[in-house]
Amino acid sequence: MTNKWMIALLILVSCSGAAERSDNGNKAVGKPDAVNKTISEPSGIVTGADQVESYVPYLTGKRVGMVINQTSIIGNQLSVDSLFGLGVDIKMIFGPEHGFRQNASNGAAVTDEIDSQTSIPIVSLYGKNRKPSKAQMEALDILVFDIQDVGCRFYTYINTLADIMEACAEHGKQLIILDRPNPNGFVDGPVLDMRFKSGIGKFPIPITHGMTMGEFARMLNGEGWLANGVQCDIKVIPLKHYTHDLYYELPVSPSPNLNTQASIILYPSLCLFEGTIISQGRGTYMPFAVLGAPELKDQYEFSFKPVSIPGMSEAPLHKDKICYGIDLRNYDIKGLHATGRINLQWMFEFYKAFPEKERFFDSSQSAAMGRIEALIGNDEFKTQVMAGMSEEEIRKSWEPGLSDYKKMRQSYLLYP
């Protein structure tokens, strides 16, 4: 490493412990301070982004596009600010769902703008366009992808990754992927029946796919899942000291409604309720940590009231109505993570408790994600729950697809 780079890195490291930005870029609404802390070192994990010396040489002298959001940090600083300060010629920022500074609600269209901190143009990939245009790609030499995922089929950042890979392949650009841990690194759930392909399920994978973004990119290439079977020239900057079963606390909220570590770990289980009449806490400051509905007043004592919260959920299910149910904010999430399984017992419990069974799987009032078939990935689960089938009986119906996926996945893993 040259003296110039050594000095730059020393400056970067000295700045990485600085206080958080004064704007909301690194701070989700209602998020406890514990979720914002820099990851403590017992695990010794080093993210791809933090290995500046491993990838900045590829960017030097090139026109760079960055696919990033508020999770894209080097130390405690947004990576775009760090790299901009190191002289990297960043020409464009591409922002996914929720926007670059995480100021848009789930599903809300995001507009193009100019970043107030760096004056770099920000192009939305969650508005009228889902991938960069020909003109935008021609203005760049190389792209960097650095977004924290949570490891679920219905979390849209893997769709953004695929779109970017397709654009790079179509225009002959290399994509550098700065890998980050998957907080839900286990594999579970039925593999998506492609009859139910949608914006919350585009690939034949289980609910929790057990891969980092770098690994998933390898699978997209290897399985020919990109449009027209194109192959993207990718270079993954791998994590150091990471394993898939490691319990990992995110230093930054990945999206407005995953604003605590509990919500992140509970998300694979609780998001299925978006295909029901049961609120998962959207419209509160504890989304994906509570469950309830107005009709359950006689069954539960705990209550909450969803309201319109700009930047989180403007039109939540059961808006301005008191919902009764359960509070999972103090649930043993480390224990749940250790099982390597989605919890289906809450679905059975609420179906049994809900007085109007024919309305339970009605998601028409929700402005969130969609039908239970699209979320779970098949048209069997709804019938199975209504028939009172046991969890093990339901899990048996996920085979052999789940086992076949696990075998296929092995070819693309970068970590044990």
C-alpha positions as a LaTeX table, in Angstrom:
\begin{tabular}{lrrr}
\hline
Residue & $x$ (\AA) & $y$ (\AA) & $z$ (\AA) \\
\hline
Met1 & 0.00 & 0.00 & 0.00 \\
Thr2 & 1.34 & 3.44 & $-0.91$ \\
Asn3 & 1.96 & 6.17 & 1.64 \\
Lys4 & $-0.90$ & 8.12 & 0.08 \\
Trp5 & $-3.33$ & 5.30 & 0.79 \\
Met6 & $-1.98$ & 4.68 & 4.27 \\
Ile7 & $-2.55$ & 8.33 & 5.20 \\
Ala8 & $-6.05$ & 8.29 & 3.70 \\
Leu9 & $-6.97$ & 5.15 & 5.61 \\
Leu10 & $-5.64$ & 6.54 & 8.88 \\
Ile11 & $-7.78$ & 9.65 & 8.36 \\
Leu12 & $-10.79$ & 7.46 & 7.56 \\
Val13 & $-10.35$ & 5.29 & 10.66 \\
Ser14 & $-9.92$ & 8.33 & 12.89 \\
Cys15 & $-13.20$ & 9.75 & 11.57 \\
Ser16 & $-15.19$ & 6.53 & 11.73 \\
Gly17 & $-15.88$ & 6.85 & 15.45 \\
Ala18 & $-17.39$ & 10.30 & 15.11 \\
Ala19 & $-20.89$ & 11.07 & 16.31 \\
Glu20 & $-23.83$ & 10.22 & 14.07 \\
Arg21 & $-24.97$ & 12.61 & 11.37 \\
Ser22 & $-27.28$ & 15.40 & 12.45 \\
Asp23 & $-29.85$ & 14.39 & 9.82 \\
Asn24 & $-32.00$ & 11.25 & 9.89 \\
Gly25 & $-29.77$ & 9.31 & 7.50 \\
Asn26 & $-28.55$ & 6.86 & 10.14 \\
Lys27 & $-31.42$ & 7.05 & 12.58 \\
Ala28 & $-34.79$ & 5.34 & 12.13 \\
Val29 & $-37.88$ & 6.82 & 13.76 \\
Gly30 & $-38.44$ & 5.44 & 17.23 \\
Lys31 & $-35.36$ & 3.20 & 17.16 \\
Pro32 & $-33.66$ & 2.55 & 20.52 \\
Asp33 & $-30.08$ & 3.75 & 20.76 \\
Ala34 & $-28.84$ & 0.17 & 21.18 \\
Val35 & $-29.63$ & $-0.58$ & 17.56 \\
Asn36 & $-27.58$ & 2.38 & 16.36 \\
Lys37 & $-24.34$ & 1.39 & 18.04 \\
Thr38 & $-21.33$ & 0.21 & 16.09 \\
Ile39 & $-21.12$ & $-3.56$ & 16.21 \\
Ser40 & $-19.08$ & $-4.68$ & 19.17 \\
Glu41 & $-16.11$ & $-6.86$ & 18.40 \\
Pro42 & $-16.64$ & $-10.27$ & 20.08 \\
Ser43 & $-17.41$ & $-11.67$ & 16.62 \\
Gly44 & $-14.60$ & $-9.75$ & 14.97 \\
Ile45 & $-16.69$ & $-9.30$ & 11.79 \\
Val46 & $-15.24$ & $-6.94$ & 9.22 \\
Thr47 & $-17.68$ & $-5.88$ & 6.50 \\
Gly48 & $-16.73$ & $-5.56$ & 2.86 \\
Ala49 & $-17.23$ & $-1.79$ & 3.05 \\
Asp50 & $-14.78$ & $-1.47$ & 5.94 \\
Gln51 & $-12.01$ & $-3.09$ & 3.84 \\
Val52 & $-11.37$ & 0.12 & 1.92 \\
Glu53 & $-7.93$ & $-0.96$ & 0.77 \\
Ser54 & $-9.48$ & $-4.00$ & $-0.99$ \\
Tyr55 & $-11.73$ & $-2.11$ & $-3.39$ \\
Val56 & $-10.89$ & 1.59 & $-3.68$ \\
Pro57 & $-7.98$ & 0.80 & $-6.06$ \\
Tyr58 & $-10.61$ & $-0.62$ & $-8.48$ \\
Leu59 & $-12.48$ & 2.71 & $-8.32$ \\
Thr60 & $-9.56$ & 5.08 & $-8.73$ \\
Gly61 & $-9.69$ & 7.04 & $-11.98$ \\
Lys62 & $-13.15$ & 5.71 & $-12.85$ \\
Arg63 & $-16.61$ & 7.25 & $-12.98$ \\
Val64 & $-18.40$ & 5.49 & $-10.14$ \\
Gly65 & $-22.07$ & 4.81 & $-9.47$ \\
Met66 & $-23.10$ & 3.67 & $-6.00$ \\
Val67 & $-26.21$ & 1.63 & $-5.11$ \\
Ile68 & $-26.56$ & 2.49 & $-1.45$ \\
Asn69 & $-28.82$ & 3.66 & 1.35 \\
Gln70 & $-28.49$ & 4.61 & 5.02 \\
Thr71 & $-27.07$ & 1.15 & 5.87 \\
Ser72 & $-24.05$ & 1.76 & 3.64 \\
Ile73 & $-21.53$ & 2.77 & 6.27 \\
Ile74 & $-17.78$ & 2.66 & 6.79 \\
Gly75 & $-17.28$ & 2.76 & 10.54 \\
Asn76 & $-20.00$ & 5.19 & 11.62 \\
Gln77 & $-19.97$ & 7.31 & 8.47 \\
Leu78 & $-21.99$ & 6.89 & 5.29 \\
Ser79 & $-19.76$ & 5.24 & 2.71 \\
Val80 & $-20.54$ & 7.83 & 0.05 \\
Asp81 & $-19.22$ & 10.55 & 2.37 \\
Ser82 & $-16.12$ & 8.51 & 3.24 \\
Leu83 & $-15.28$ & 7.59 & $-0.34$ \\
Phe84 & $-16.09$ & 11.08 & $-1.61$ \\
Gly85 & $-13.64$ & 12.39 & 0.96 \\
Leu86 & $-11.00$ & 9.97 & $-0.31$ \\
Gly87 & $-11.32$ & 11.42 & $-3.79$ \\
Val88 & $-13.40$ & 8.67 & $-5.40$ \\
Asp89 & $-15.21$ & 10.19 & $-8.41$ \\
Ile90 & $-18.81$ & 9.32 & $-7.51$ \\
Lys91 & $-21.00$ & 10.45 & $-10.37$ \\
Met92 & $-24.34$ & 9.00 & $-9.31$ \\
Ile93 & $-26.14$ & 7.47 & $-6.32$ \\
Phe94 & $-28.91$ & 4.93 & $-6.90$ \\
Gly95 & $-31.41$ & 4.57 & $-4.05$ \\
Pro96 & $-33.73$ & 1.56 & $-3.47$ \\
Glu97 & $-37.09$ & 1.34 & $-1.66$ \\
His98 & $-37.35$ & 3.88 & 1.22 \\
Gly99 & $-34.85$ & 6.18 & $-0.49$ \\
Phe100 & $-31.18$ & 6.94 & 0.01 \\
Arg101 & $-31.64$ & 8.63 & 3.40 \\
Gln102 & $-34.50$ & 6.26 & 4.44 \\
Asn103 & $-37.25$ & 8.89 & 4.35 \\
Ala104 & $-39.96$ & 7.02 & 2.40 \\
Ser105 & $-42.64$ & 4.62 & 3.66 \\
Asn106 & $-42.90$ & 1.00 & 2.59 \\
Gly107 & $-44.02$ & 0.75 & $-1.03$ \\
Ala108 & $-43.98$ & 4.52 & $-1.57$ \\
Ala109 & $-42.53$ & 5.82 & $-4.84$ \\
Val110 & $-39.23$ & 7.65 & $-4.39$ \\
Thr111 & $-38.27$ & 10.61 & $-6.58$ \\
Asp112 & $-34.90$ & 11.67 & $-8.00$ \\
Glu113 & $-33.05$ & 14.45 & $-6.18$ \\
Ile114 & $-29.64$ & 15.96 & $-5.41$ \\
Asp115 & $-27.87$ & 14.82 & $-2.25$ \\
Ser116 & $-27.62$ & 17.82 & 0.05 \\
Gln117 & $-24.36$ & 16.57 & 1.61 \\
Thr118 & $-22.31$ & 15.91 & $-1.54$ \\
Ser119 & $-24.34$ & 17.48 & $-4.42$ \\
Ile120 & $-24.25$ & 14.09 & $-6.17$ \\
Pro121 & $-27.39$ & 13.25 & $-8.20$ \\
Ile122 & $-29.58$ & 10.60 & $-6.56$ \\
Val123 & $-31.53$ & 8.36 & $-8.93$ \\
Ser124 & $-34.50$ & 6.48 & $-7.48$ \\
Leu125 & $-34.82$ & 2.79 & $-8.26$ \\
Tyr126 & $-38.19$ & 2.66 & $-6.53$ \\
Gly127 & $-40.19$ & 5.09 & $-8.63$ \\
Lys128 & $-40.85$ & 5.10 & $-12.36$ \\
Asn129 & $-37.63$ & 3.13 & $-13.01$ \\
Arg130 & $-36.42$ & $-0.06$ & $-11.33$ \\
Lys131 & $-32.97$ & $-0.05$ & $-12.91$ \\
Pro132 & $-30.60$ & 2.56 & $-14.37$ \\
Ser133 & $-31.26$ & 3.85 & $-17.89$ \\
Lys134 & $-28.91$ & 3.43 & $-20.85$ \\
Ala135 & $-27.82$ & 7.06 & $-20.58$ \\
Gln136 & $-27.07$ & 6.71 & $-16.87$ \\
Met137 & $-25.05$ & 3.54 & $-17.40$ \\
Glu138 & $-23.07$ & 5.11 & $-20.23$ \\
Ala139 & $-22.06$ & 7.92 & $-17.86$ \\
Leu140 & $-20.39$ & 5.38 & $-15.52$ \\
Asp141 & $-17.41$ & 3.04 & $-15.69$ \\
Ile142 & $-18.15$ & 0.86 & $-12.67$ \\
Leu143 & $-20.86$ & 0.39 & $-10.01$ \\
Val144 & $-20.67$ & $-0.39$ & $-6.29$ \\
Phe145 & $-23.50$ & $-2.21$ & $-4.47$ \\
Asp146 & $-23.56$ & $-1.82$ & $-0.68$ \\
Ile147 & $-26.94$ & $-2.39$ & 0.99 \\
Gln148 & $-27.75$ & $-4.27$ & 4.18 \\
Asp149 & $-30.27$ & $-7.06$ & 3.58 \\
Val150 & $-32.25$ & $-9.08$ & 6.15 \\
Gly151 & $-32.29$ & $-12.39$ & 4.32 \\
Cys152 & $-35.97$ & $-12.71$ & 3.36 \\
Arg153 & $-37.53$ & $-13.45$ & $-0.02$ \\
Phe154 & $-40.09$ & $-10.66$ & 0.38 \\
Tyr155 & $-37.55$ & $-7.98$ & 1.34 \\
Thr156 & $-37.09$ & $-6.02$ & $-1.88$ \\
Tyr157 & $-33.35$ & $-5.27$ & $-1.78$ \\
Ile158 & $-32.54$ & $-8.61$ & $-3.48$ \\
Asn159 & $-34.78$ & $-7.45$ & $-6.36$ \\
Thr160 & $-32.75$ & $-4.25$ & $-6.57$ \\
Leu161 & $-29.56$ & $-6.32$ & $-6.68$ \\
Ala162 & $-30.91$ & $-8.36$ & $-9.60$ \\
Asp163 & $-31.98$ & $-5.23$ & $-11.49$ \\
Ile164 & $-28.55$ & $-3.66$ & $-11.05$ \\
Met165 & $-26.81$ & $-6.84$ & $-12.14$ \\
Glu166 & $-28.95$ & $-6.95$ & $-15.28$ \\
Ala167 & $-28.14$ & $-3.32$ & $-16.09$ \\
Cys168 & $-24.42$ & $-3.91$ & $-15.60$ \\
Ala169 & $-24.51$ & $-7.05$ & $-17.77$ \\
Glu170 & $-26.45$ & $-5.30$ & $-20.53$ \\
His171 & $-23.99$ & $-2.38$ & $-20.63$ \\
Gly172 & $-20.73$ & $-4.19$ & $-19.96$ \\
Lys173 & $-20.01$ & $-2.70$ & $-16.54$ \\
Gln174 & $-18.42$ & $-4.43$ & $-13.57$ \\
Leu175 & $-20.29$ & $-4.51$ & $-10.24$ \\
Ile176 & $-18.35$ & $-4.41$ & $-6.96$ \\
Ile177 & $-20.43$ & $-5.90$ & $-4.11$ \\
Leu178 & $-19.40$ & $-4.91$ & $-0.59$ \\
Asp179 & $-20.74$ & $-7.83$ & 1.41 \\
Arg180 & $-22.55$ & $-7.53$ & 4.73 \\
Pro181 & $-23.83$ & $-10.17$ & 7.19 \\
Asn182 & $-27.29$ & $-11.71$ & 6.93 \\
Pro183 & $-28.97$ & $-11.33$ & 10.36 \\
Asn184 & $-31.37$ & $-14.16$ & 9.45 \\
Gly185 & $-28.77$ & $-16.46$ & 7.96 \\
Phe186 & $-30.77$ & $-19.70$ & 8.25 \\
Val187 & $-32.77$ & $-21.45$ & 5.51 \\
Asp188 & $-36.47$ & $-22.09$ & 6.11 \\
Gly189 & $-39.91$ & $-21.91$ & 4.53 \\
Pro190 & $-41.42$ & $-23.25$ & 1.32 \\
Val191 & $-39.67$ & $-22.52$ & $-1.95$ \\
Leu192 & $-41.69$ & $-20.00$ & $-3.97$ \\
Asp193 & $-44.10$ & $-21.58$ & $-6.43$ \\
Met194 & $-43.40$ & $-19.37$ & $-9.44$ \\
Arg195 & $-47.13$ & $-19.20$ & $-10.18$ \\
Phe196 & $-47.14$ & $-16.66$ & $-7.37$ \\
Lys197 & $-44.19$ & $-14.63$ & $-8.60$ \\
Ser198 & $-44.57$ & $-10.95$ & $-7.66$ \\
Gly199 & $-42.67$ & $-7.90$ & $-6.49$ \\
Ile200 & $-42.30$ & $-9.58$ & $-3.09$ \\
Gly201 & $-41.15$ & $-12.88$ & $-4.55$ \\
Lys202 & $-39.26$ & $-13.04$ & $-7.84$ \\
Phe203 & $-37.05$ & $-16.10$ & $-7.41$ \\
Pro204 & $-37.62$ & $-19.79$ & $-6.50$ \\
Ile205 & $-36.15$ & $-19.53$ & $-3.01$ \\
Pro206 & $-37.54$ & $-20.17$ & 0.50 \\
Ile207 & $-38.72$ & $-17.40$ & 2.82 \\
Thr208 & $-35.28$ & $-17.13$ & 4.47 \\
His209 & $-32.70$ & $-17.89$ & 1.80 \\
Gly210 & $-29.62$ & $-18.09$ & 4.05 \\
Met211 & $-27.29$ & $-16.02$ & 1.89 \\
Thr212 & $-25.47$ & $-12.72$ & 1.99 \\
Met213 & $-25.90$ & $-10.31$ & $-0.90$ \\
Gly214 & $-22.56$ & $-11.40$ & $-2.33$ \\
Glu215 & $-23.60$ & $-15.04$ & $-2.24$ \\
Phe216 & $-27.03$ & $-14.29$ & $-3.66$ \\
Ala217 & $-25.42$ & $-12.44$ & $-6.57$ \\
Arg218 & $-23.39$ & $-15.57$ & $-7.31$ \\
Met219 & $-26.62$ & $-17.59$ & $-7.30$ \\
Leu220 & $-28.36$ & $-15.13$ & $-9.64$ \\
Asn221 & $-25.53$ & $-15.59$ & $-12.12$ \\
Gly222 & $-25.09$ & $-19.31$ & $-11.61$ \\
Glu223 & $-28.76$ & $-20.25$ & $-11.89$ \\
Gly224 & $-29.40$ & $-17.98$ & $-14.87$ \\
Trp225 & $-32.10$ & $-16.03$ & $-13.05$ \\
Leu226 & $-31.26$ & $-12.65$ & $-14.55$ \\
Ala227 & $-33.39$ & $-11.51$ & $-17.51$ \\
Asn228 & $-32.50$ & $-13.38$ & $-20.71$ \\
Gly229 & $-29.91$ & $-15.36$ & $-18.75$ \\
Val230 & $-27.34$ & $-12.55$ & $-18.87$ \\
Gln231 & $-24.20$ & $-12.84$ & $-16.72$ \\
Cys232 & $-22.96$ & $-9.94$ & $-14.64$ \\
Asp233 & $-19.25$ & $-9.34$ & $-14.05$ \\
Ile234 & $-19.24$ & $-9.22$ & $-10.25$ \\
Lys235 & $-16.45$ & $-8.84$ & $-7.72$ \\
Val236 & $-17.46$ & $-9.57$ & $-4.13$ \\
Ile237 & $-15.45$ & $-8.03$ & $-1.29$ \\
Pro238 & $-16.14$ & $-10.78$ & 1.26 \\
Leu239 & $-16.72$ & $-10.45$ & 4.98 \\
Lys240 & $-14.05$ & $-11.46$ & 7.45 \\
His241 & $-14.82$ & $-13.74$ & 10.41 \\
Tyr242 & $-18.47$ & $-14.35$ & 9.45 \\
Thr243 & $-20.54$ & $-17.54$ & 9.60 \\
His244 & $-24.20$ & $-17.95$ & 8.69 \\
Asp245 & $-25.28$ & $-19.09$ & 12.15 \\
Leu246 & $-23.69$ & $-16.09$ & 13.88 \\
Tyr247 & $-26.12$ & $-13.85$ & 15.78 \\
Tyr248 & $-25.52$ & $-10.40$ & 14.32 \\
Glu249 & $-26.85$ & $-7.06$ & 15.57 \\
Leu250 & $-27.26$ & $-4.51$ & 12.81 \\
Pro251 & $-25.60$ & $-1.15$ & 13.50 \\
Val252 & $-28.18$ & 0.74 & 11.43 \\
Ser253 & $-31.89$ & 0.15 & 10.82 \\
Pro254 & $-32.30$ & $-1.42$ & 7.34 \\
Ser255 & $-35.69$ & 0.24 & 6.72 \\
Pro256 & $-38.17$ & 2.44 & 8.63 \\
Asn257 & $-40.36$ & $-0.44$ & 9.81 \\
Leu258 & $-37.47$ & $-2.64$ & 10.91 \\
Asn259 & $-36.33$ & $-0.21$ & 13.56 \\
Thr260 & $-35.16$ & $-2.58$ & 16.33 \\
Gln261 & $-33.11$ & $-5.75$ & 16.50 \\
Ala262 & $-36.25$ & $-7.57$ & 17.67 \\
Ser263 & $-38.20$ & $-6.50$ & 14.58 \\
Ile264 & $-35.38$ & $-7.69$ & 12.31 \\
Ile265 & $-35.28$ & $-11.18$ & 13.84 \\
Leu266 & $-39.10$ & $-11.43$ & 14.10 \\
Tyr267 & $-39.66$ & $-10.17$ & 10.55 \\
Pro268 & $-39.48$ & $-13.55$ & 8.71 \\
Ser269 & $-42.25$ & $-14.87$ & 10.98 \\
Leu270 & $-44.41$ & $-11.79$ & 11.43 \\
Cys271 & $-44.37$ & $-10.55$ & 7.84 \\
Leu272 & $-46.64$ & $-13.46$ & 6.92 \\
Phe273 & $-49.37$ & $-11.68$ & 8.87 \\
Glu274 & $-49.45$ & $-9.04$ & 6.13 \\
Gly275 & $-51.55$ & $-11.60$ & 4.28 \\
Thr276 & $-54.12$ & $-11.57$ & 7.10 \\
Ile277 & $-56.43$ & $-9.22$ & 8.99 \\
Ile278 & $-53.94$ & $-9.06$ & 11.89 \\
Ser279 & $-51.83$ & $-5.90$ & 12.35 \\
Gln280 & $-48.08$ & $-6.38$ & 12.75 \\
Gly281 & $-47.68$ & $-2.95$ & 14.31 \\
Arg282 & $-47.30$ & $-0.80$ & 11.20 \\
Gly283 & $-48.45$ & 2.66 & 12.20 \\
Thr284 & $-46.75$ & 2.37 & 15.59 \\
Tyr285 & $-43.16$ & 2.83 & 16.74 \\
Met286 & $-42.93$ & $-0.92$ & 17.37 \\
Pro287 & $-43.60$ & $-2.45$ & 13.93 \\
Phe288 & $-42.98$ & $-6.19$ & 13.54 \\
Ala289 & $-42.80$ & $-6.54$ & 17.32 \\
Val290 & $-46.53$ & $-6.65$ & 18.12 \\
Leu291 & $-49.57$ & $-8.47$ & 16.72 \\
Gly292 & $-53.25$ & $-7.65$ & 17.17 \\
Ala293 & $-56.67$ & $-6.71$ & 15.84 \\
Pro294 & $-59.72$ & $-4.80$ & 17.15 \\
Glu295 & $-61.81$ & $-8.00$ & 17.16 \\
Leu296 & $-59.58$ & $-9.65$ & 19.77 \\
Lys297 & $-60.50$ & $-7.43$ & 22.73 \\
Asp298 & $-61.95$ & $-10.33$ & 24.72 \\
Gln299 & $-58.94$ & $-12.59$ & 24.16 \\
Tyr300 & $-55.96$ & $-10.32$ & 24.95 \\
Glu301 & $-55.14$ & $-7.55$ & 27.43 \\
Phe302 & $-52.22$ & $-5.91$ & 25.58 \\
Ser303 & $-53.30$ & $-3.20$ & 23.14 \\
Phe304 & $-51.89$ & $-0.69$ & 20.64 \\
Lys305 & $-53.37$ & 1.79 & 18.17 \\
Pro306 & $-51.97$ & 2.15 & 14.61 \\
Val307 & $-51.91$ & 5.74 & 13.35 \\
Ser308 & $-50.54$ & 7.47 & 10.27 \\
Ile309 & $-46.78$ & 8.04 & 10.66 \\
Pro310 & $-45.11$ & 9.82 & 7.73 \\
Gly311 & $-41.99$ & 8.01 & 6.59 \\
Met312 & $-43.12$ & 4.76 & 8.18 \\
Ser313 & $-46.74$ & 3.97 & 7.35 \\
Glu314 & $-49.29$ & 6.54 & 6.17 \\
Ala315 & $-52.27$ & 4.19 & 5.90 \\
Pro316 & $-51.72$ & 1.24 & 8.26 \\
Leu317 & $-54.15$ & $-1.61$ & 8.73 \\
His318 & $-56.74$ & $-0.78$ & 11.45 \\
Lys319 & $-55.72$ & 2.88 & 11.40 \\
Asp320 & $-56.94$ & 4.79 & 14.49 \\
Lys321 & $-58.47$ & 1.62 & 15.99 \\
Ile322 & $-57.34$ & $-0.06$ & 19.18 \\
Cys323 & $-55.89$ & $-3.49$ & 18.46 \\
Tyr324 & $-55.59$ & $-6.26$ & 21.05 \\
Gly325 & $-52.97$ & $-8.97$ & 20.92 \\
Ile326 & $-49.42$ & $-9.79$ & 22.00 \\
Asp327 & $-46.27$ & $-7.77$ & 22.68 \\
Leu328 & $-43.08$ & $-9.45$ & 21.43 \\
Arg329 & $-40.64$ & $-6.64$ & 22.16 \\
Asn330 & $-39.08$ & $-8.64$ & 24.99 \\
Tyr331 & $-39.33$ & $-12.01$ & 23.24 \\
Asp332 & $-36.24$ & $-14.24$ & 23.32 \\
Ile333 & $-35.06$ & $-13.34$ & 19.82 \\
Lys334 & $-31.65$ & $-14.95$ & 20.33 \\
Gly335 & $-33.45$ & $-18.19$ & 21.15 \\
Leu336 & $-35.64$ & $-17.82$ & 18.06 \\
His337 & $-32.57$ & $-17.16$ & 15.90 \\
Ala338 & $-30.85$ & $-20.24$ & 17.31 \\
Thr339 & $-33.72$ & $-22.50$ & 16.19 \\
Gly340 & $-33.01$ & $-21.66$ & 12.55 \\
Arg341 & $-36.76$ & $-21.73$ & 11.95 \\
Ile342 & $-39.62$ & $-19.38$ & 11.23 \\
Asn343 & $-42.16$ & $-19.41$ & 14.08 \\
Leu344 & $-45.54$ & $-20.59$ & 12.76 \\
Gln345 & $-47.17$ & $-20.94$ & 16.19 \\
Trp346 & $-48.26$ & $-17.29$ & 16.25 \\
Met347 & $-50.19$ & $-17.84$ & 13.00 \\
Phe348 & $-51.98$ & $-20.86$ & 14.49 \\
Glu349 & $-52.71$ & $-18.96$ & 17.71 \\
Phe350 & $-54.26$ & $-15.93$ & 16.03 \\
Tyr351 & $-56.29$ & $-17.95$ & 13.56 \\
Lys352 & $-57.74$ & $-19.91$ & 16.47 \\
Ala353 & $-58.44$ & $-16.72$ & 18.47 \\
Phe354 & $-59.97$ & $-14.67$ & 15.64 \\
Pro355 & $-63.79$ & $-14.89$ & 15.84 \\
Glu356 & $-64.55$ & $-14.53$ & 12.12 \\
Lys357 & $-62.49$ & $-17.26$ & 10.50 \\
Glu358 & $-63.63$ & $-16.39$ & 6.97 \\
Arg359 & $-62.08$ & $-12.92$ & 7.35 \\
Phe360 & $-58.74$ & $-13.99$ & 8.81 \\
Phe361 & $-56.84$ & $-14.20$ & 5.50 \\
Asp362 & $-58.44$ & $-11.05$ & 4.11 \\
Ser363 & $-55.61$ & $-8.62$ & 3.32 \\
Ser364 & $-57.71$ & $-6.26$ & 1.18 \\
Gln365 & $-57.71$ & $-3.58$ & 3.91 \\
Ser366 & $-53.93$ & $-3.55$ & 4.15 \\
Ala367 & $-51.86$ & $-1.06$ & 2.18 \\
Ala368 & $-48.75$ & $-3.16$ & 2.74 \\
Met369 & $-47.54$ & $-6.25$ & 0.92 \\
Gly370 & $-50.22$ & $-8.59$ & $-0.38$ \\
Arg371 & $-51.97$ & $-11.92$ & $-0.31$ \\
Ile372 & $-50.87$ & $-14.79$ & 1.89 \\
Glu373 & $-50.16$ & $-16.87$ & $-1.24$ \\
Ala374 & $-47.58$ & $-14.35$ & $-2.45$ \\
Leu375 & $-45.96$ & $-14.09$ & 0.99 \\
Ile376 & $-45.75$ & $-17.77$ & 1.92 \\
Gly377 & $-45.12$ & $-18.75$ & $-1.69$ \\
Asn378 & $-47.87$ & $-21.30$ & $-2.35$ \\
Asp379 & $-51.65$ & $-21.81$ & $-2.28$ \\
Glu380 & $-51.52$ & $-24.63$ & 0.29 \\
Phe381 & $-50.64$ & $-22.81$ & 3.50 \\
Lys382 & $-53.96$ & $-21.00$ & 3.90 \\
Thr383 & $-55.90$ & $-24.25$ & 3.55 \\
Gln384 & $-53.49$ & $-26.05$ & 5.89 \\
Val385 & $-53.95$ & $-23.48$ & 8.67 \\
Met386 & $-57.72$ & $-23.48$ & 8.26 \\
Ala387 & $-57.74$ & $-27.28$ & 8.43 \\
Gly388 & $-55.81$ & $-27.26$ & 11.70 \\
Met389 & $-52.77$ & $-29.10$ & 10.39 \\
Ser390 & $-49.78$ & $-29.30$ & 12.73 \\
Glu391 & $-46.55$ & $-27.41$ & 12.13 \\
Glu392 & $-44.65$ & $-30.60$ & 11.32 \\
Glu393 & $-47.31$ & $-31.67$ & 8.82 \\
Ile394 & $-47.04$ & $-28.29$ & 7.11 \\
Arg395 & $-43.25$ & $-28.46$ & 7.11 \\
Lys396 & $-43.34$ & $-31.88$ & 5.44 \\
Ser397 & $-45.27$ & $-30.32$ & 2.57 \\
Trp398 & $-42.31$ & $-28.00$ & 1.92 \\
Glu399 & $-40.25$ & $-30.99$ & 0.80 \\
Pro400 & $-38.46$ & $-31.95$ & $-1.35$ \\
Gly401 & $-38.21$ & $-28.33$ & $-2.55$ \\
Leu402 & $-36.55$ & $-27.02$ & 0.60 \\
Ser403 & $-33.92$ & $-29.78$ & 0.72 \\
Asp404 & $-33.21$ & $-29.37$ & $-3.00$ \\
Tyr405 & $-32.68$ & $-25.64$ & $-2.50$ \\
Lys406 & $-30.26$ & $-26.26$ & 0.37 \\
Lys407 & $-28.16$ & $-28.52$ & $-1.85$ \\
Met408 & $-28.16$ & $-26.01$ & $-4.69$ \\
Arg409 & $-27.25$ & $-23.17$ & $-2.32$ \\
Gln410 & $-24.02$ & $-24.90$ & $-1.28$ \\
Ser411 & $-22.41$ & $-24.11$ & $-4.63$ \\
Tyr412 & $-22.61$ & $-20.36$ & $-4.03$ \\
Leu413 & $-21.61$ & $-20.01$ & $-0.39$ \\
Leu414 & $-18.62$ & $-17.89$ & 0.56 \\
Tyr415 & $-18.89$ & $-18.58$ & 4.29 \\
Pro416 & $-19.49$ & $-21.70$ & 6.44 \\
\hline
\end{tabular}
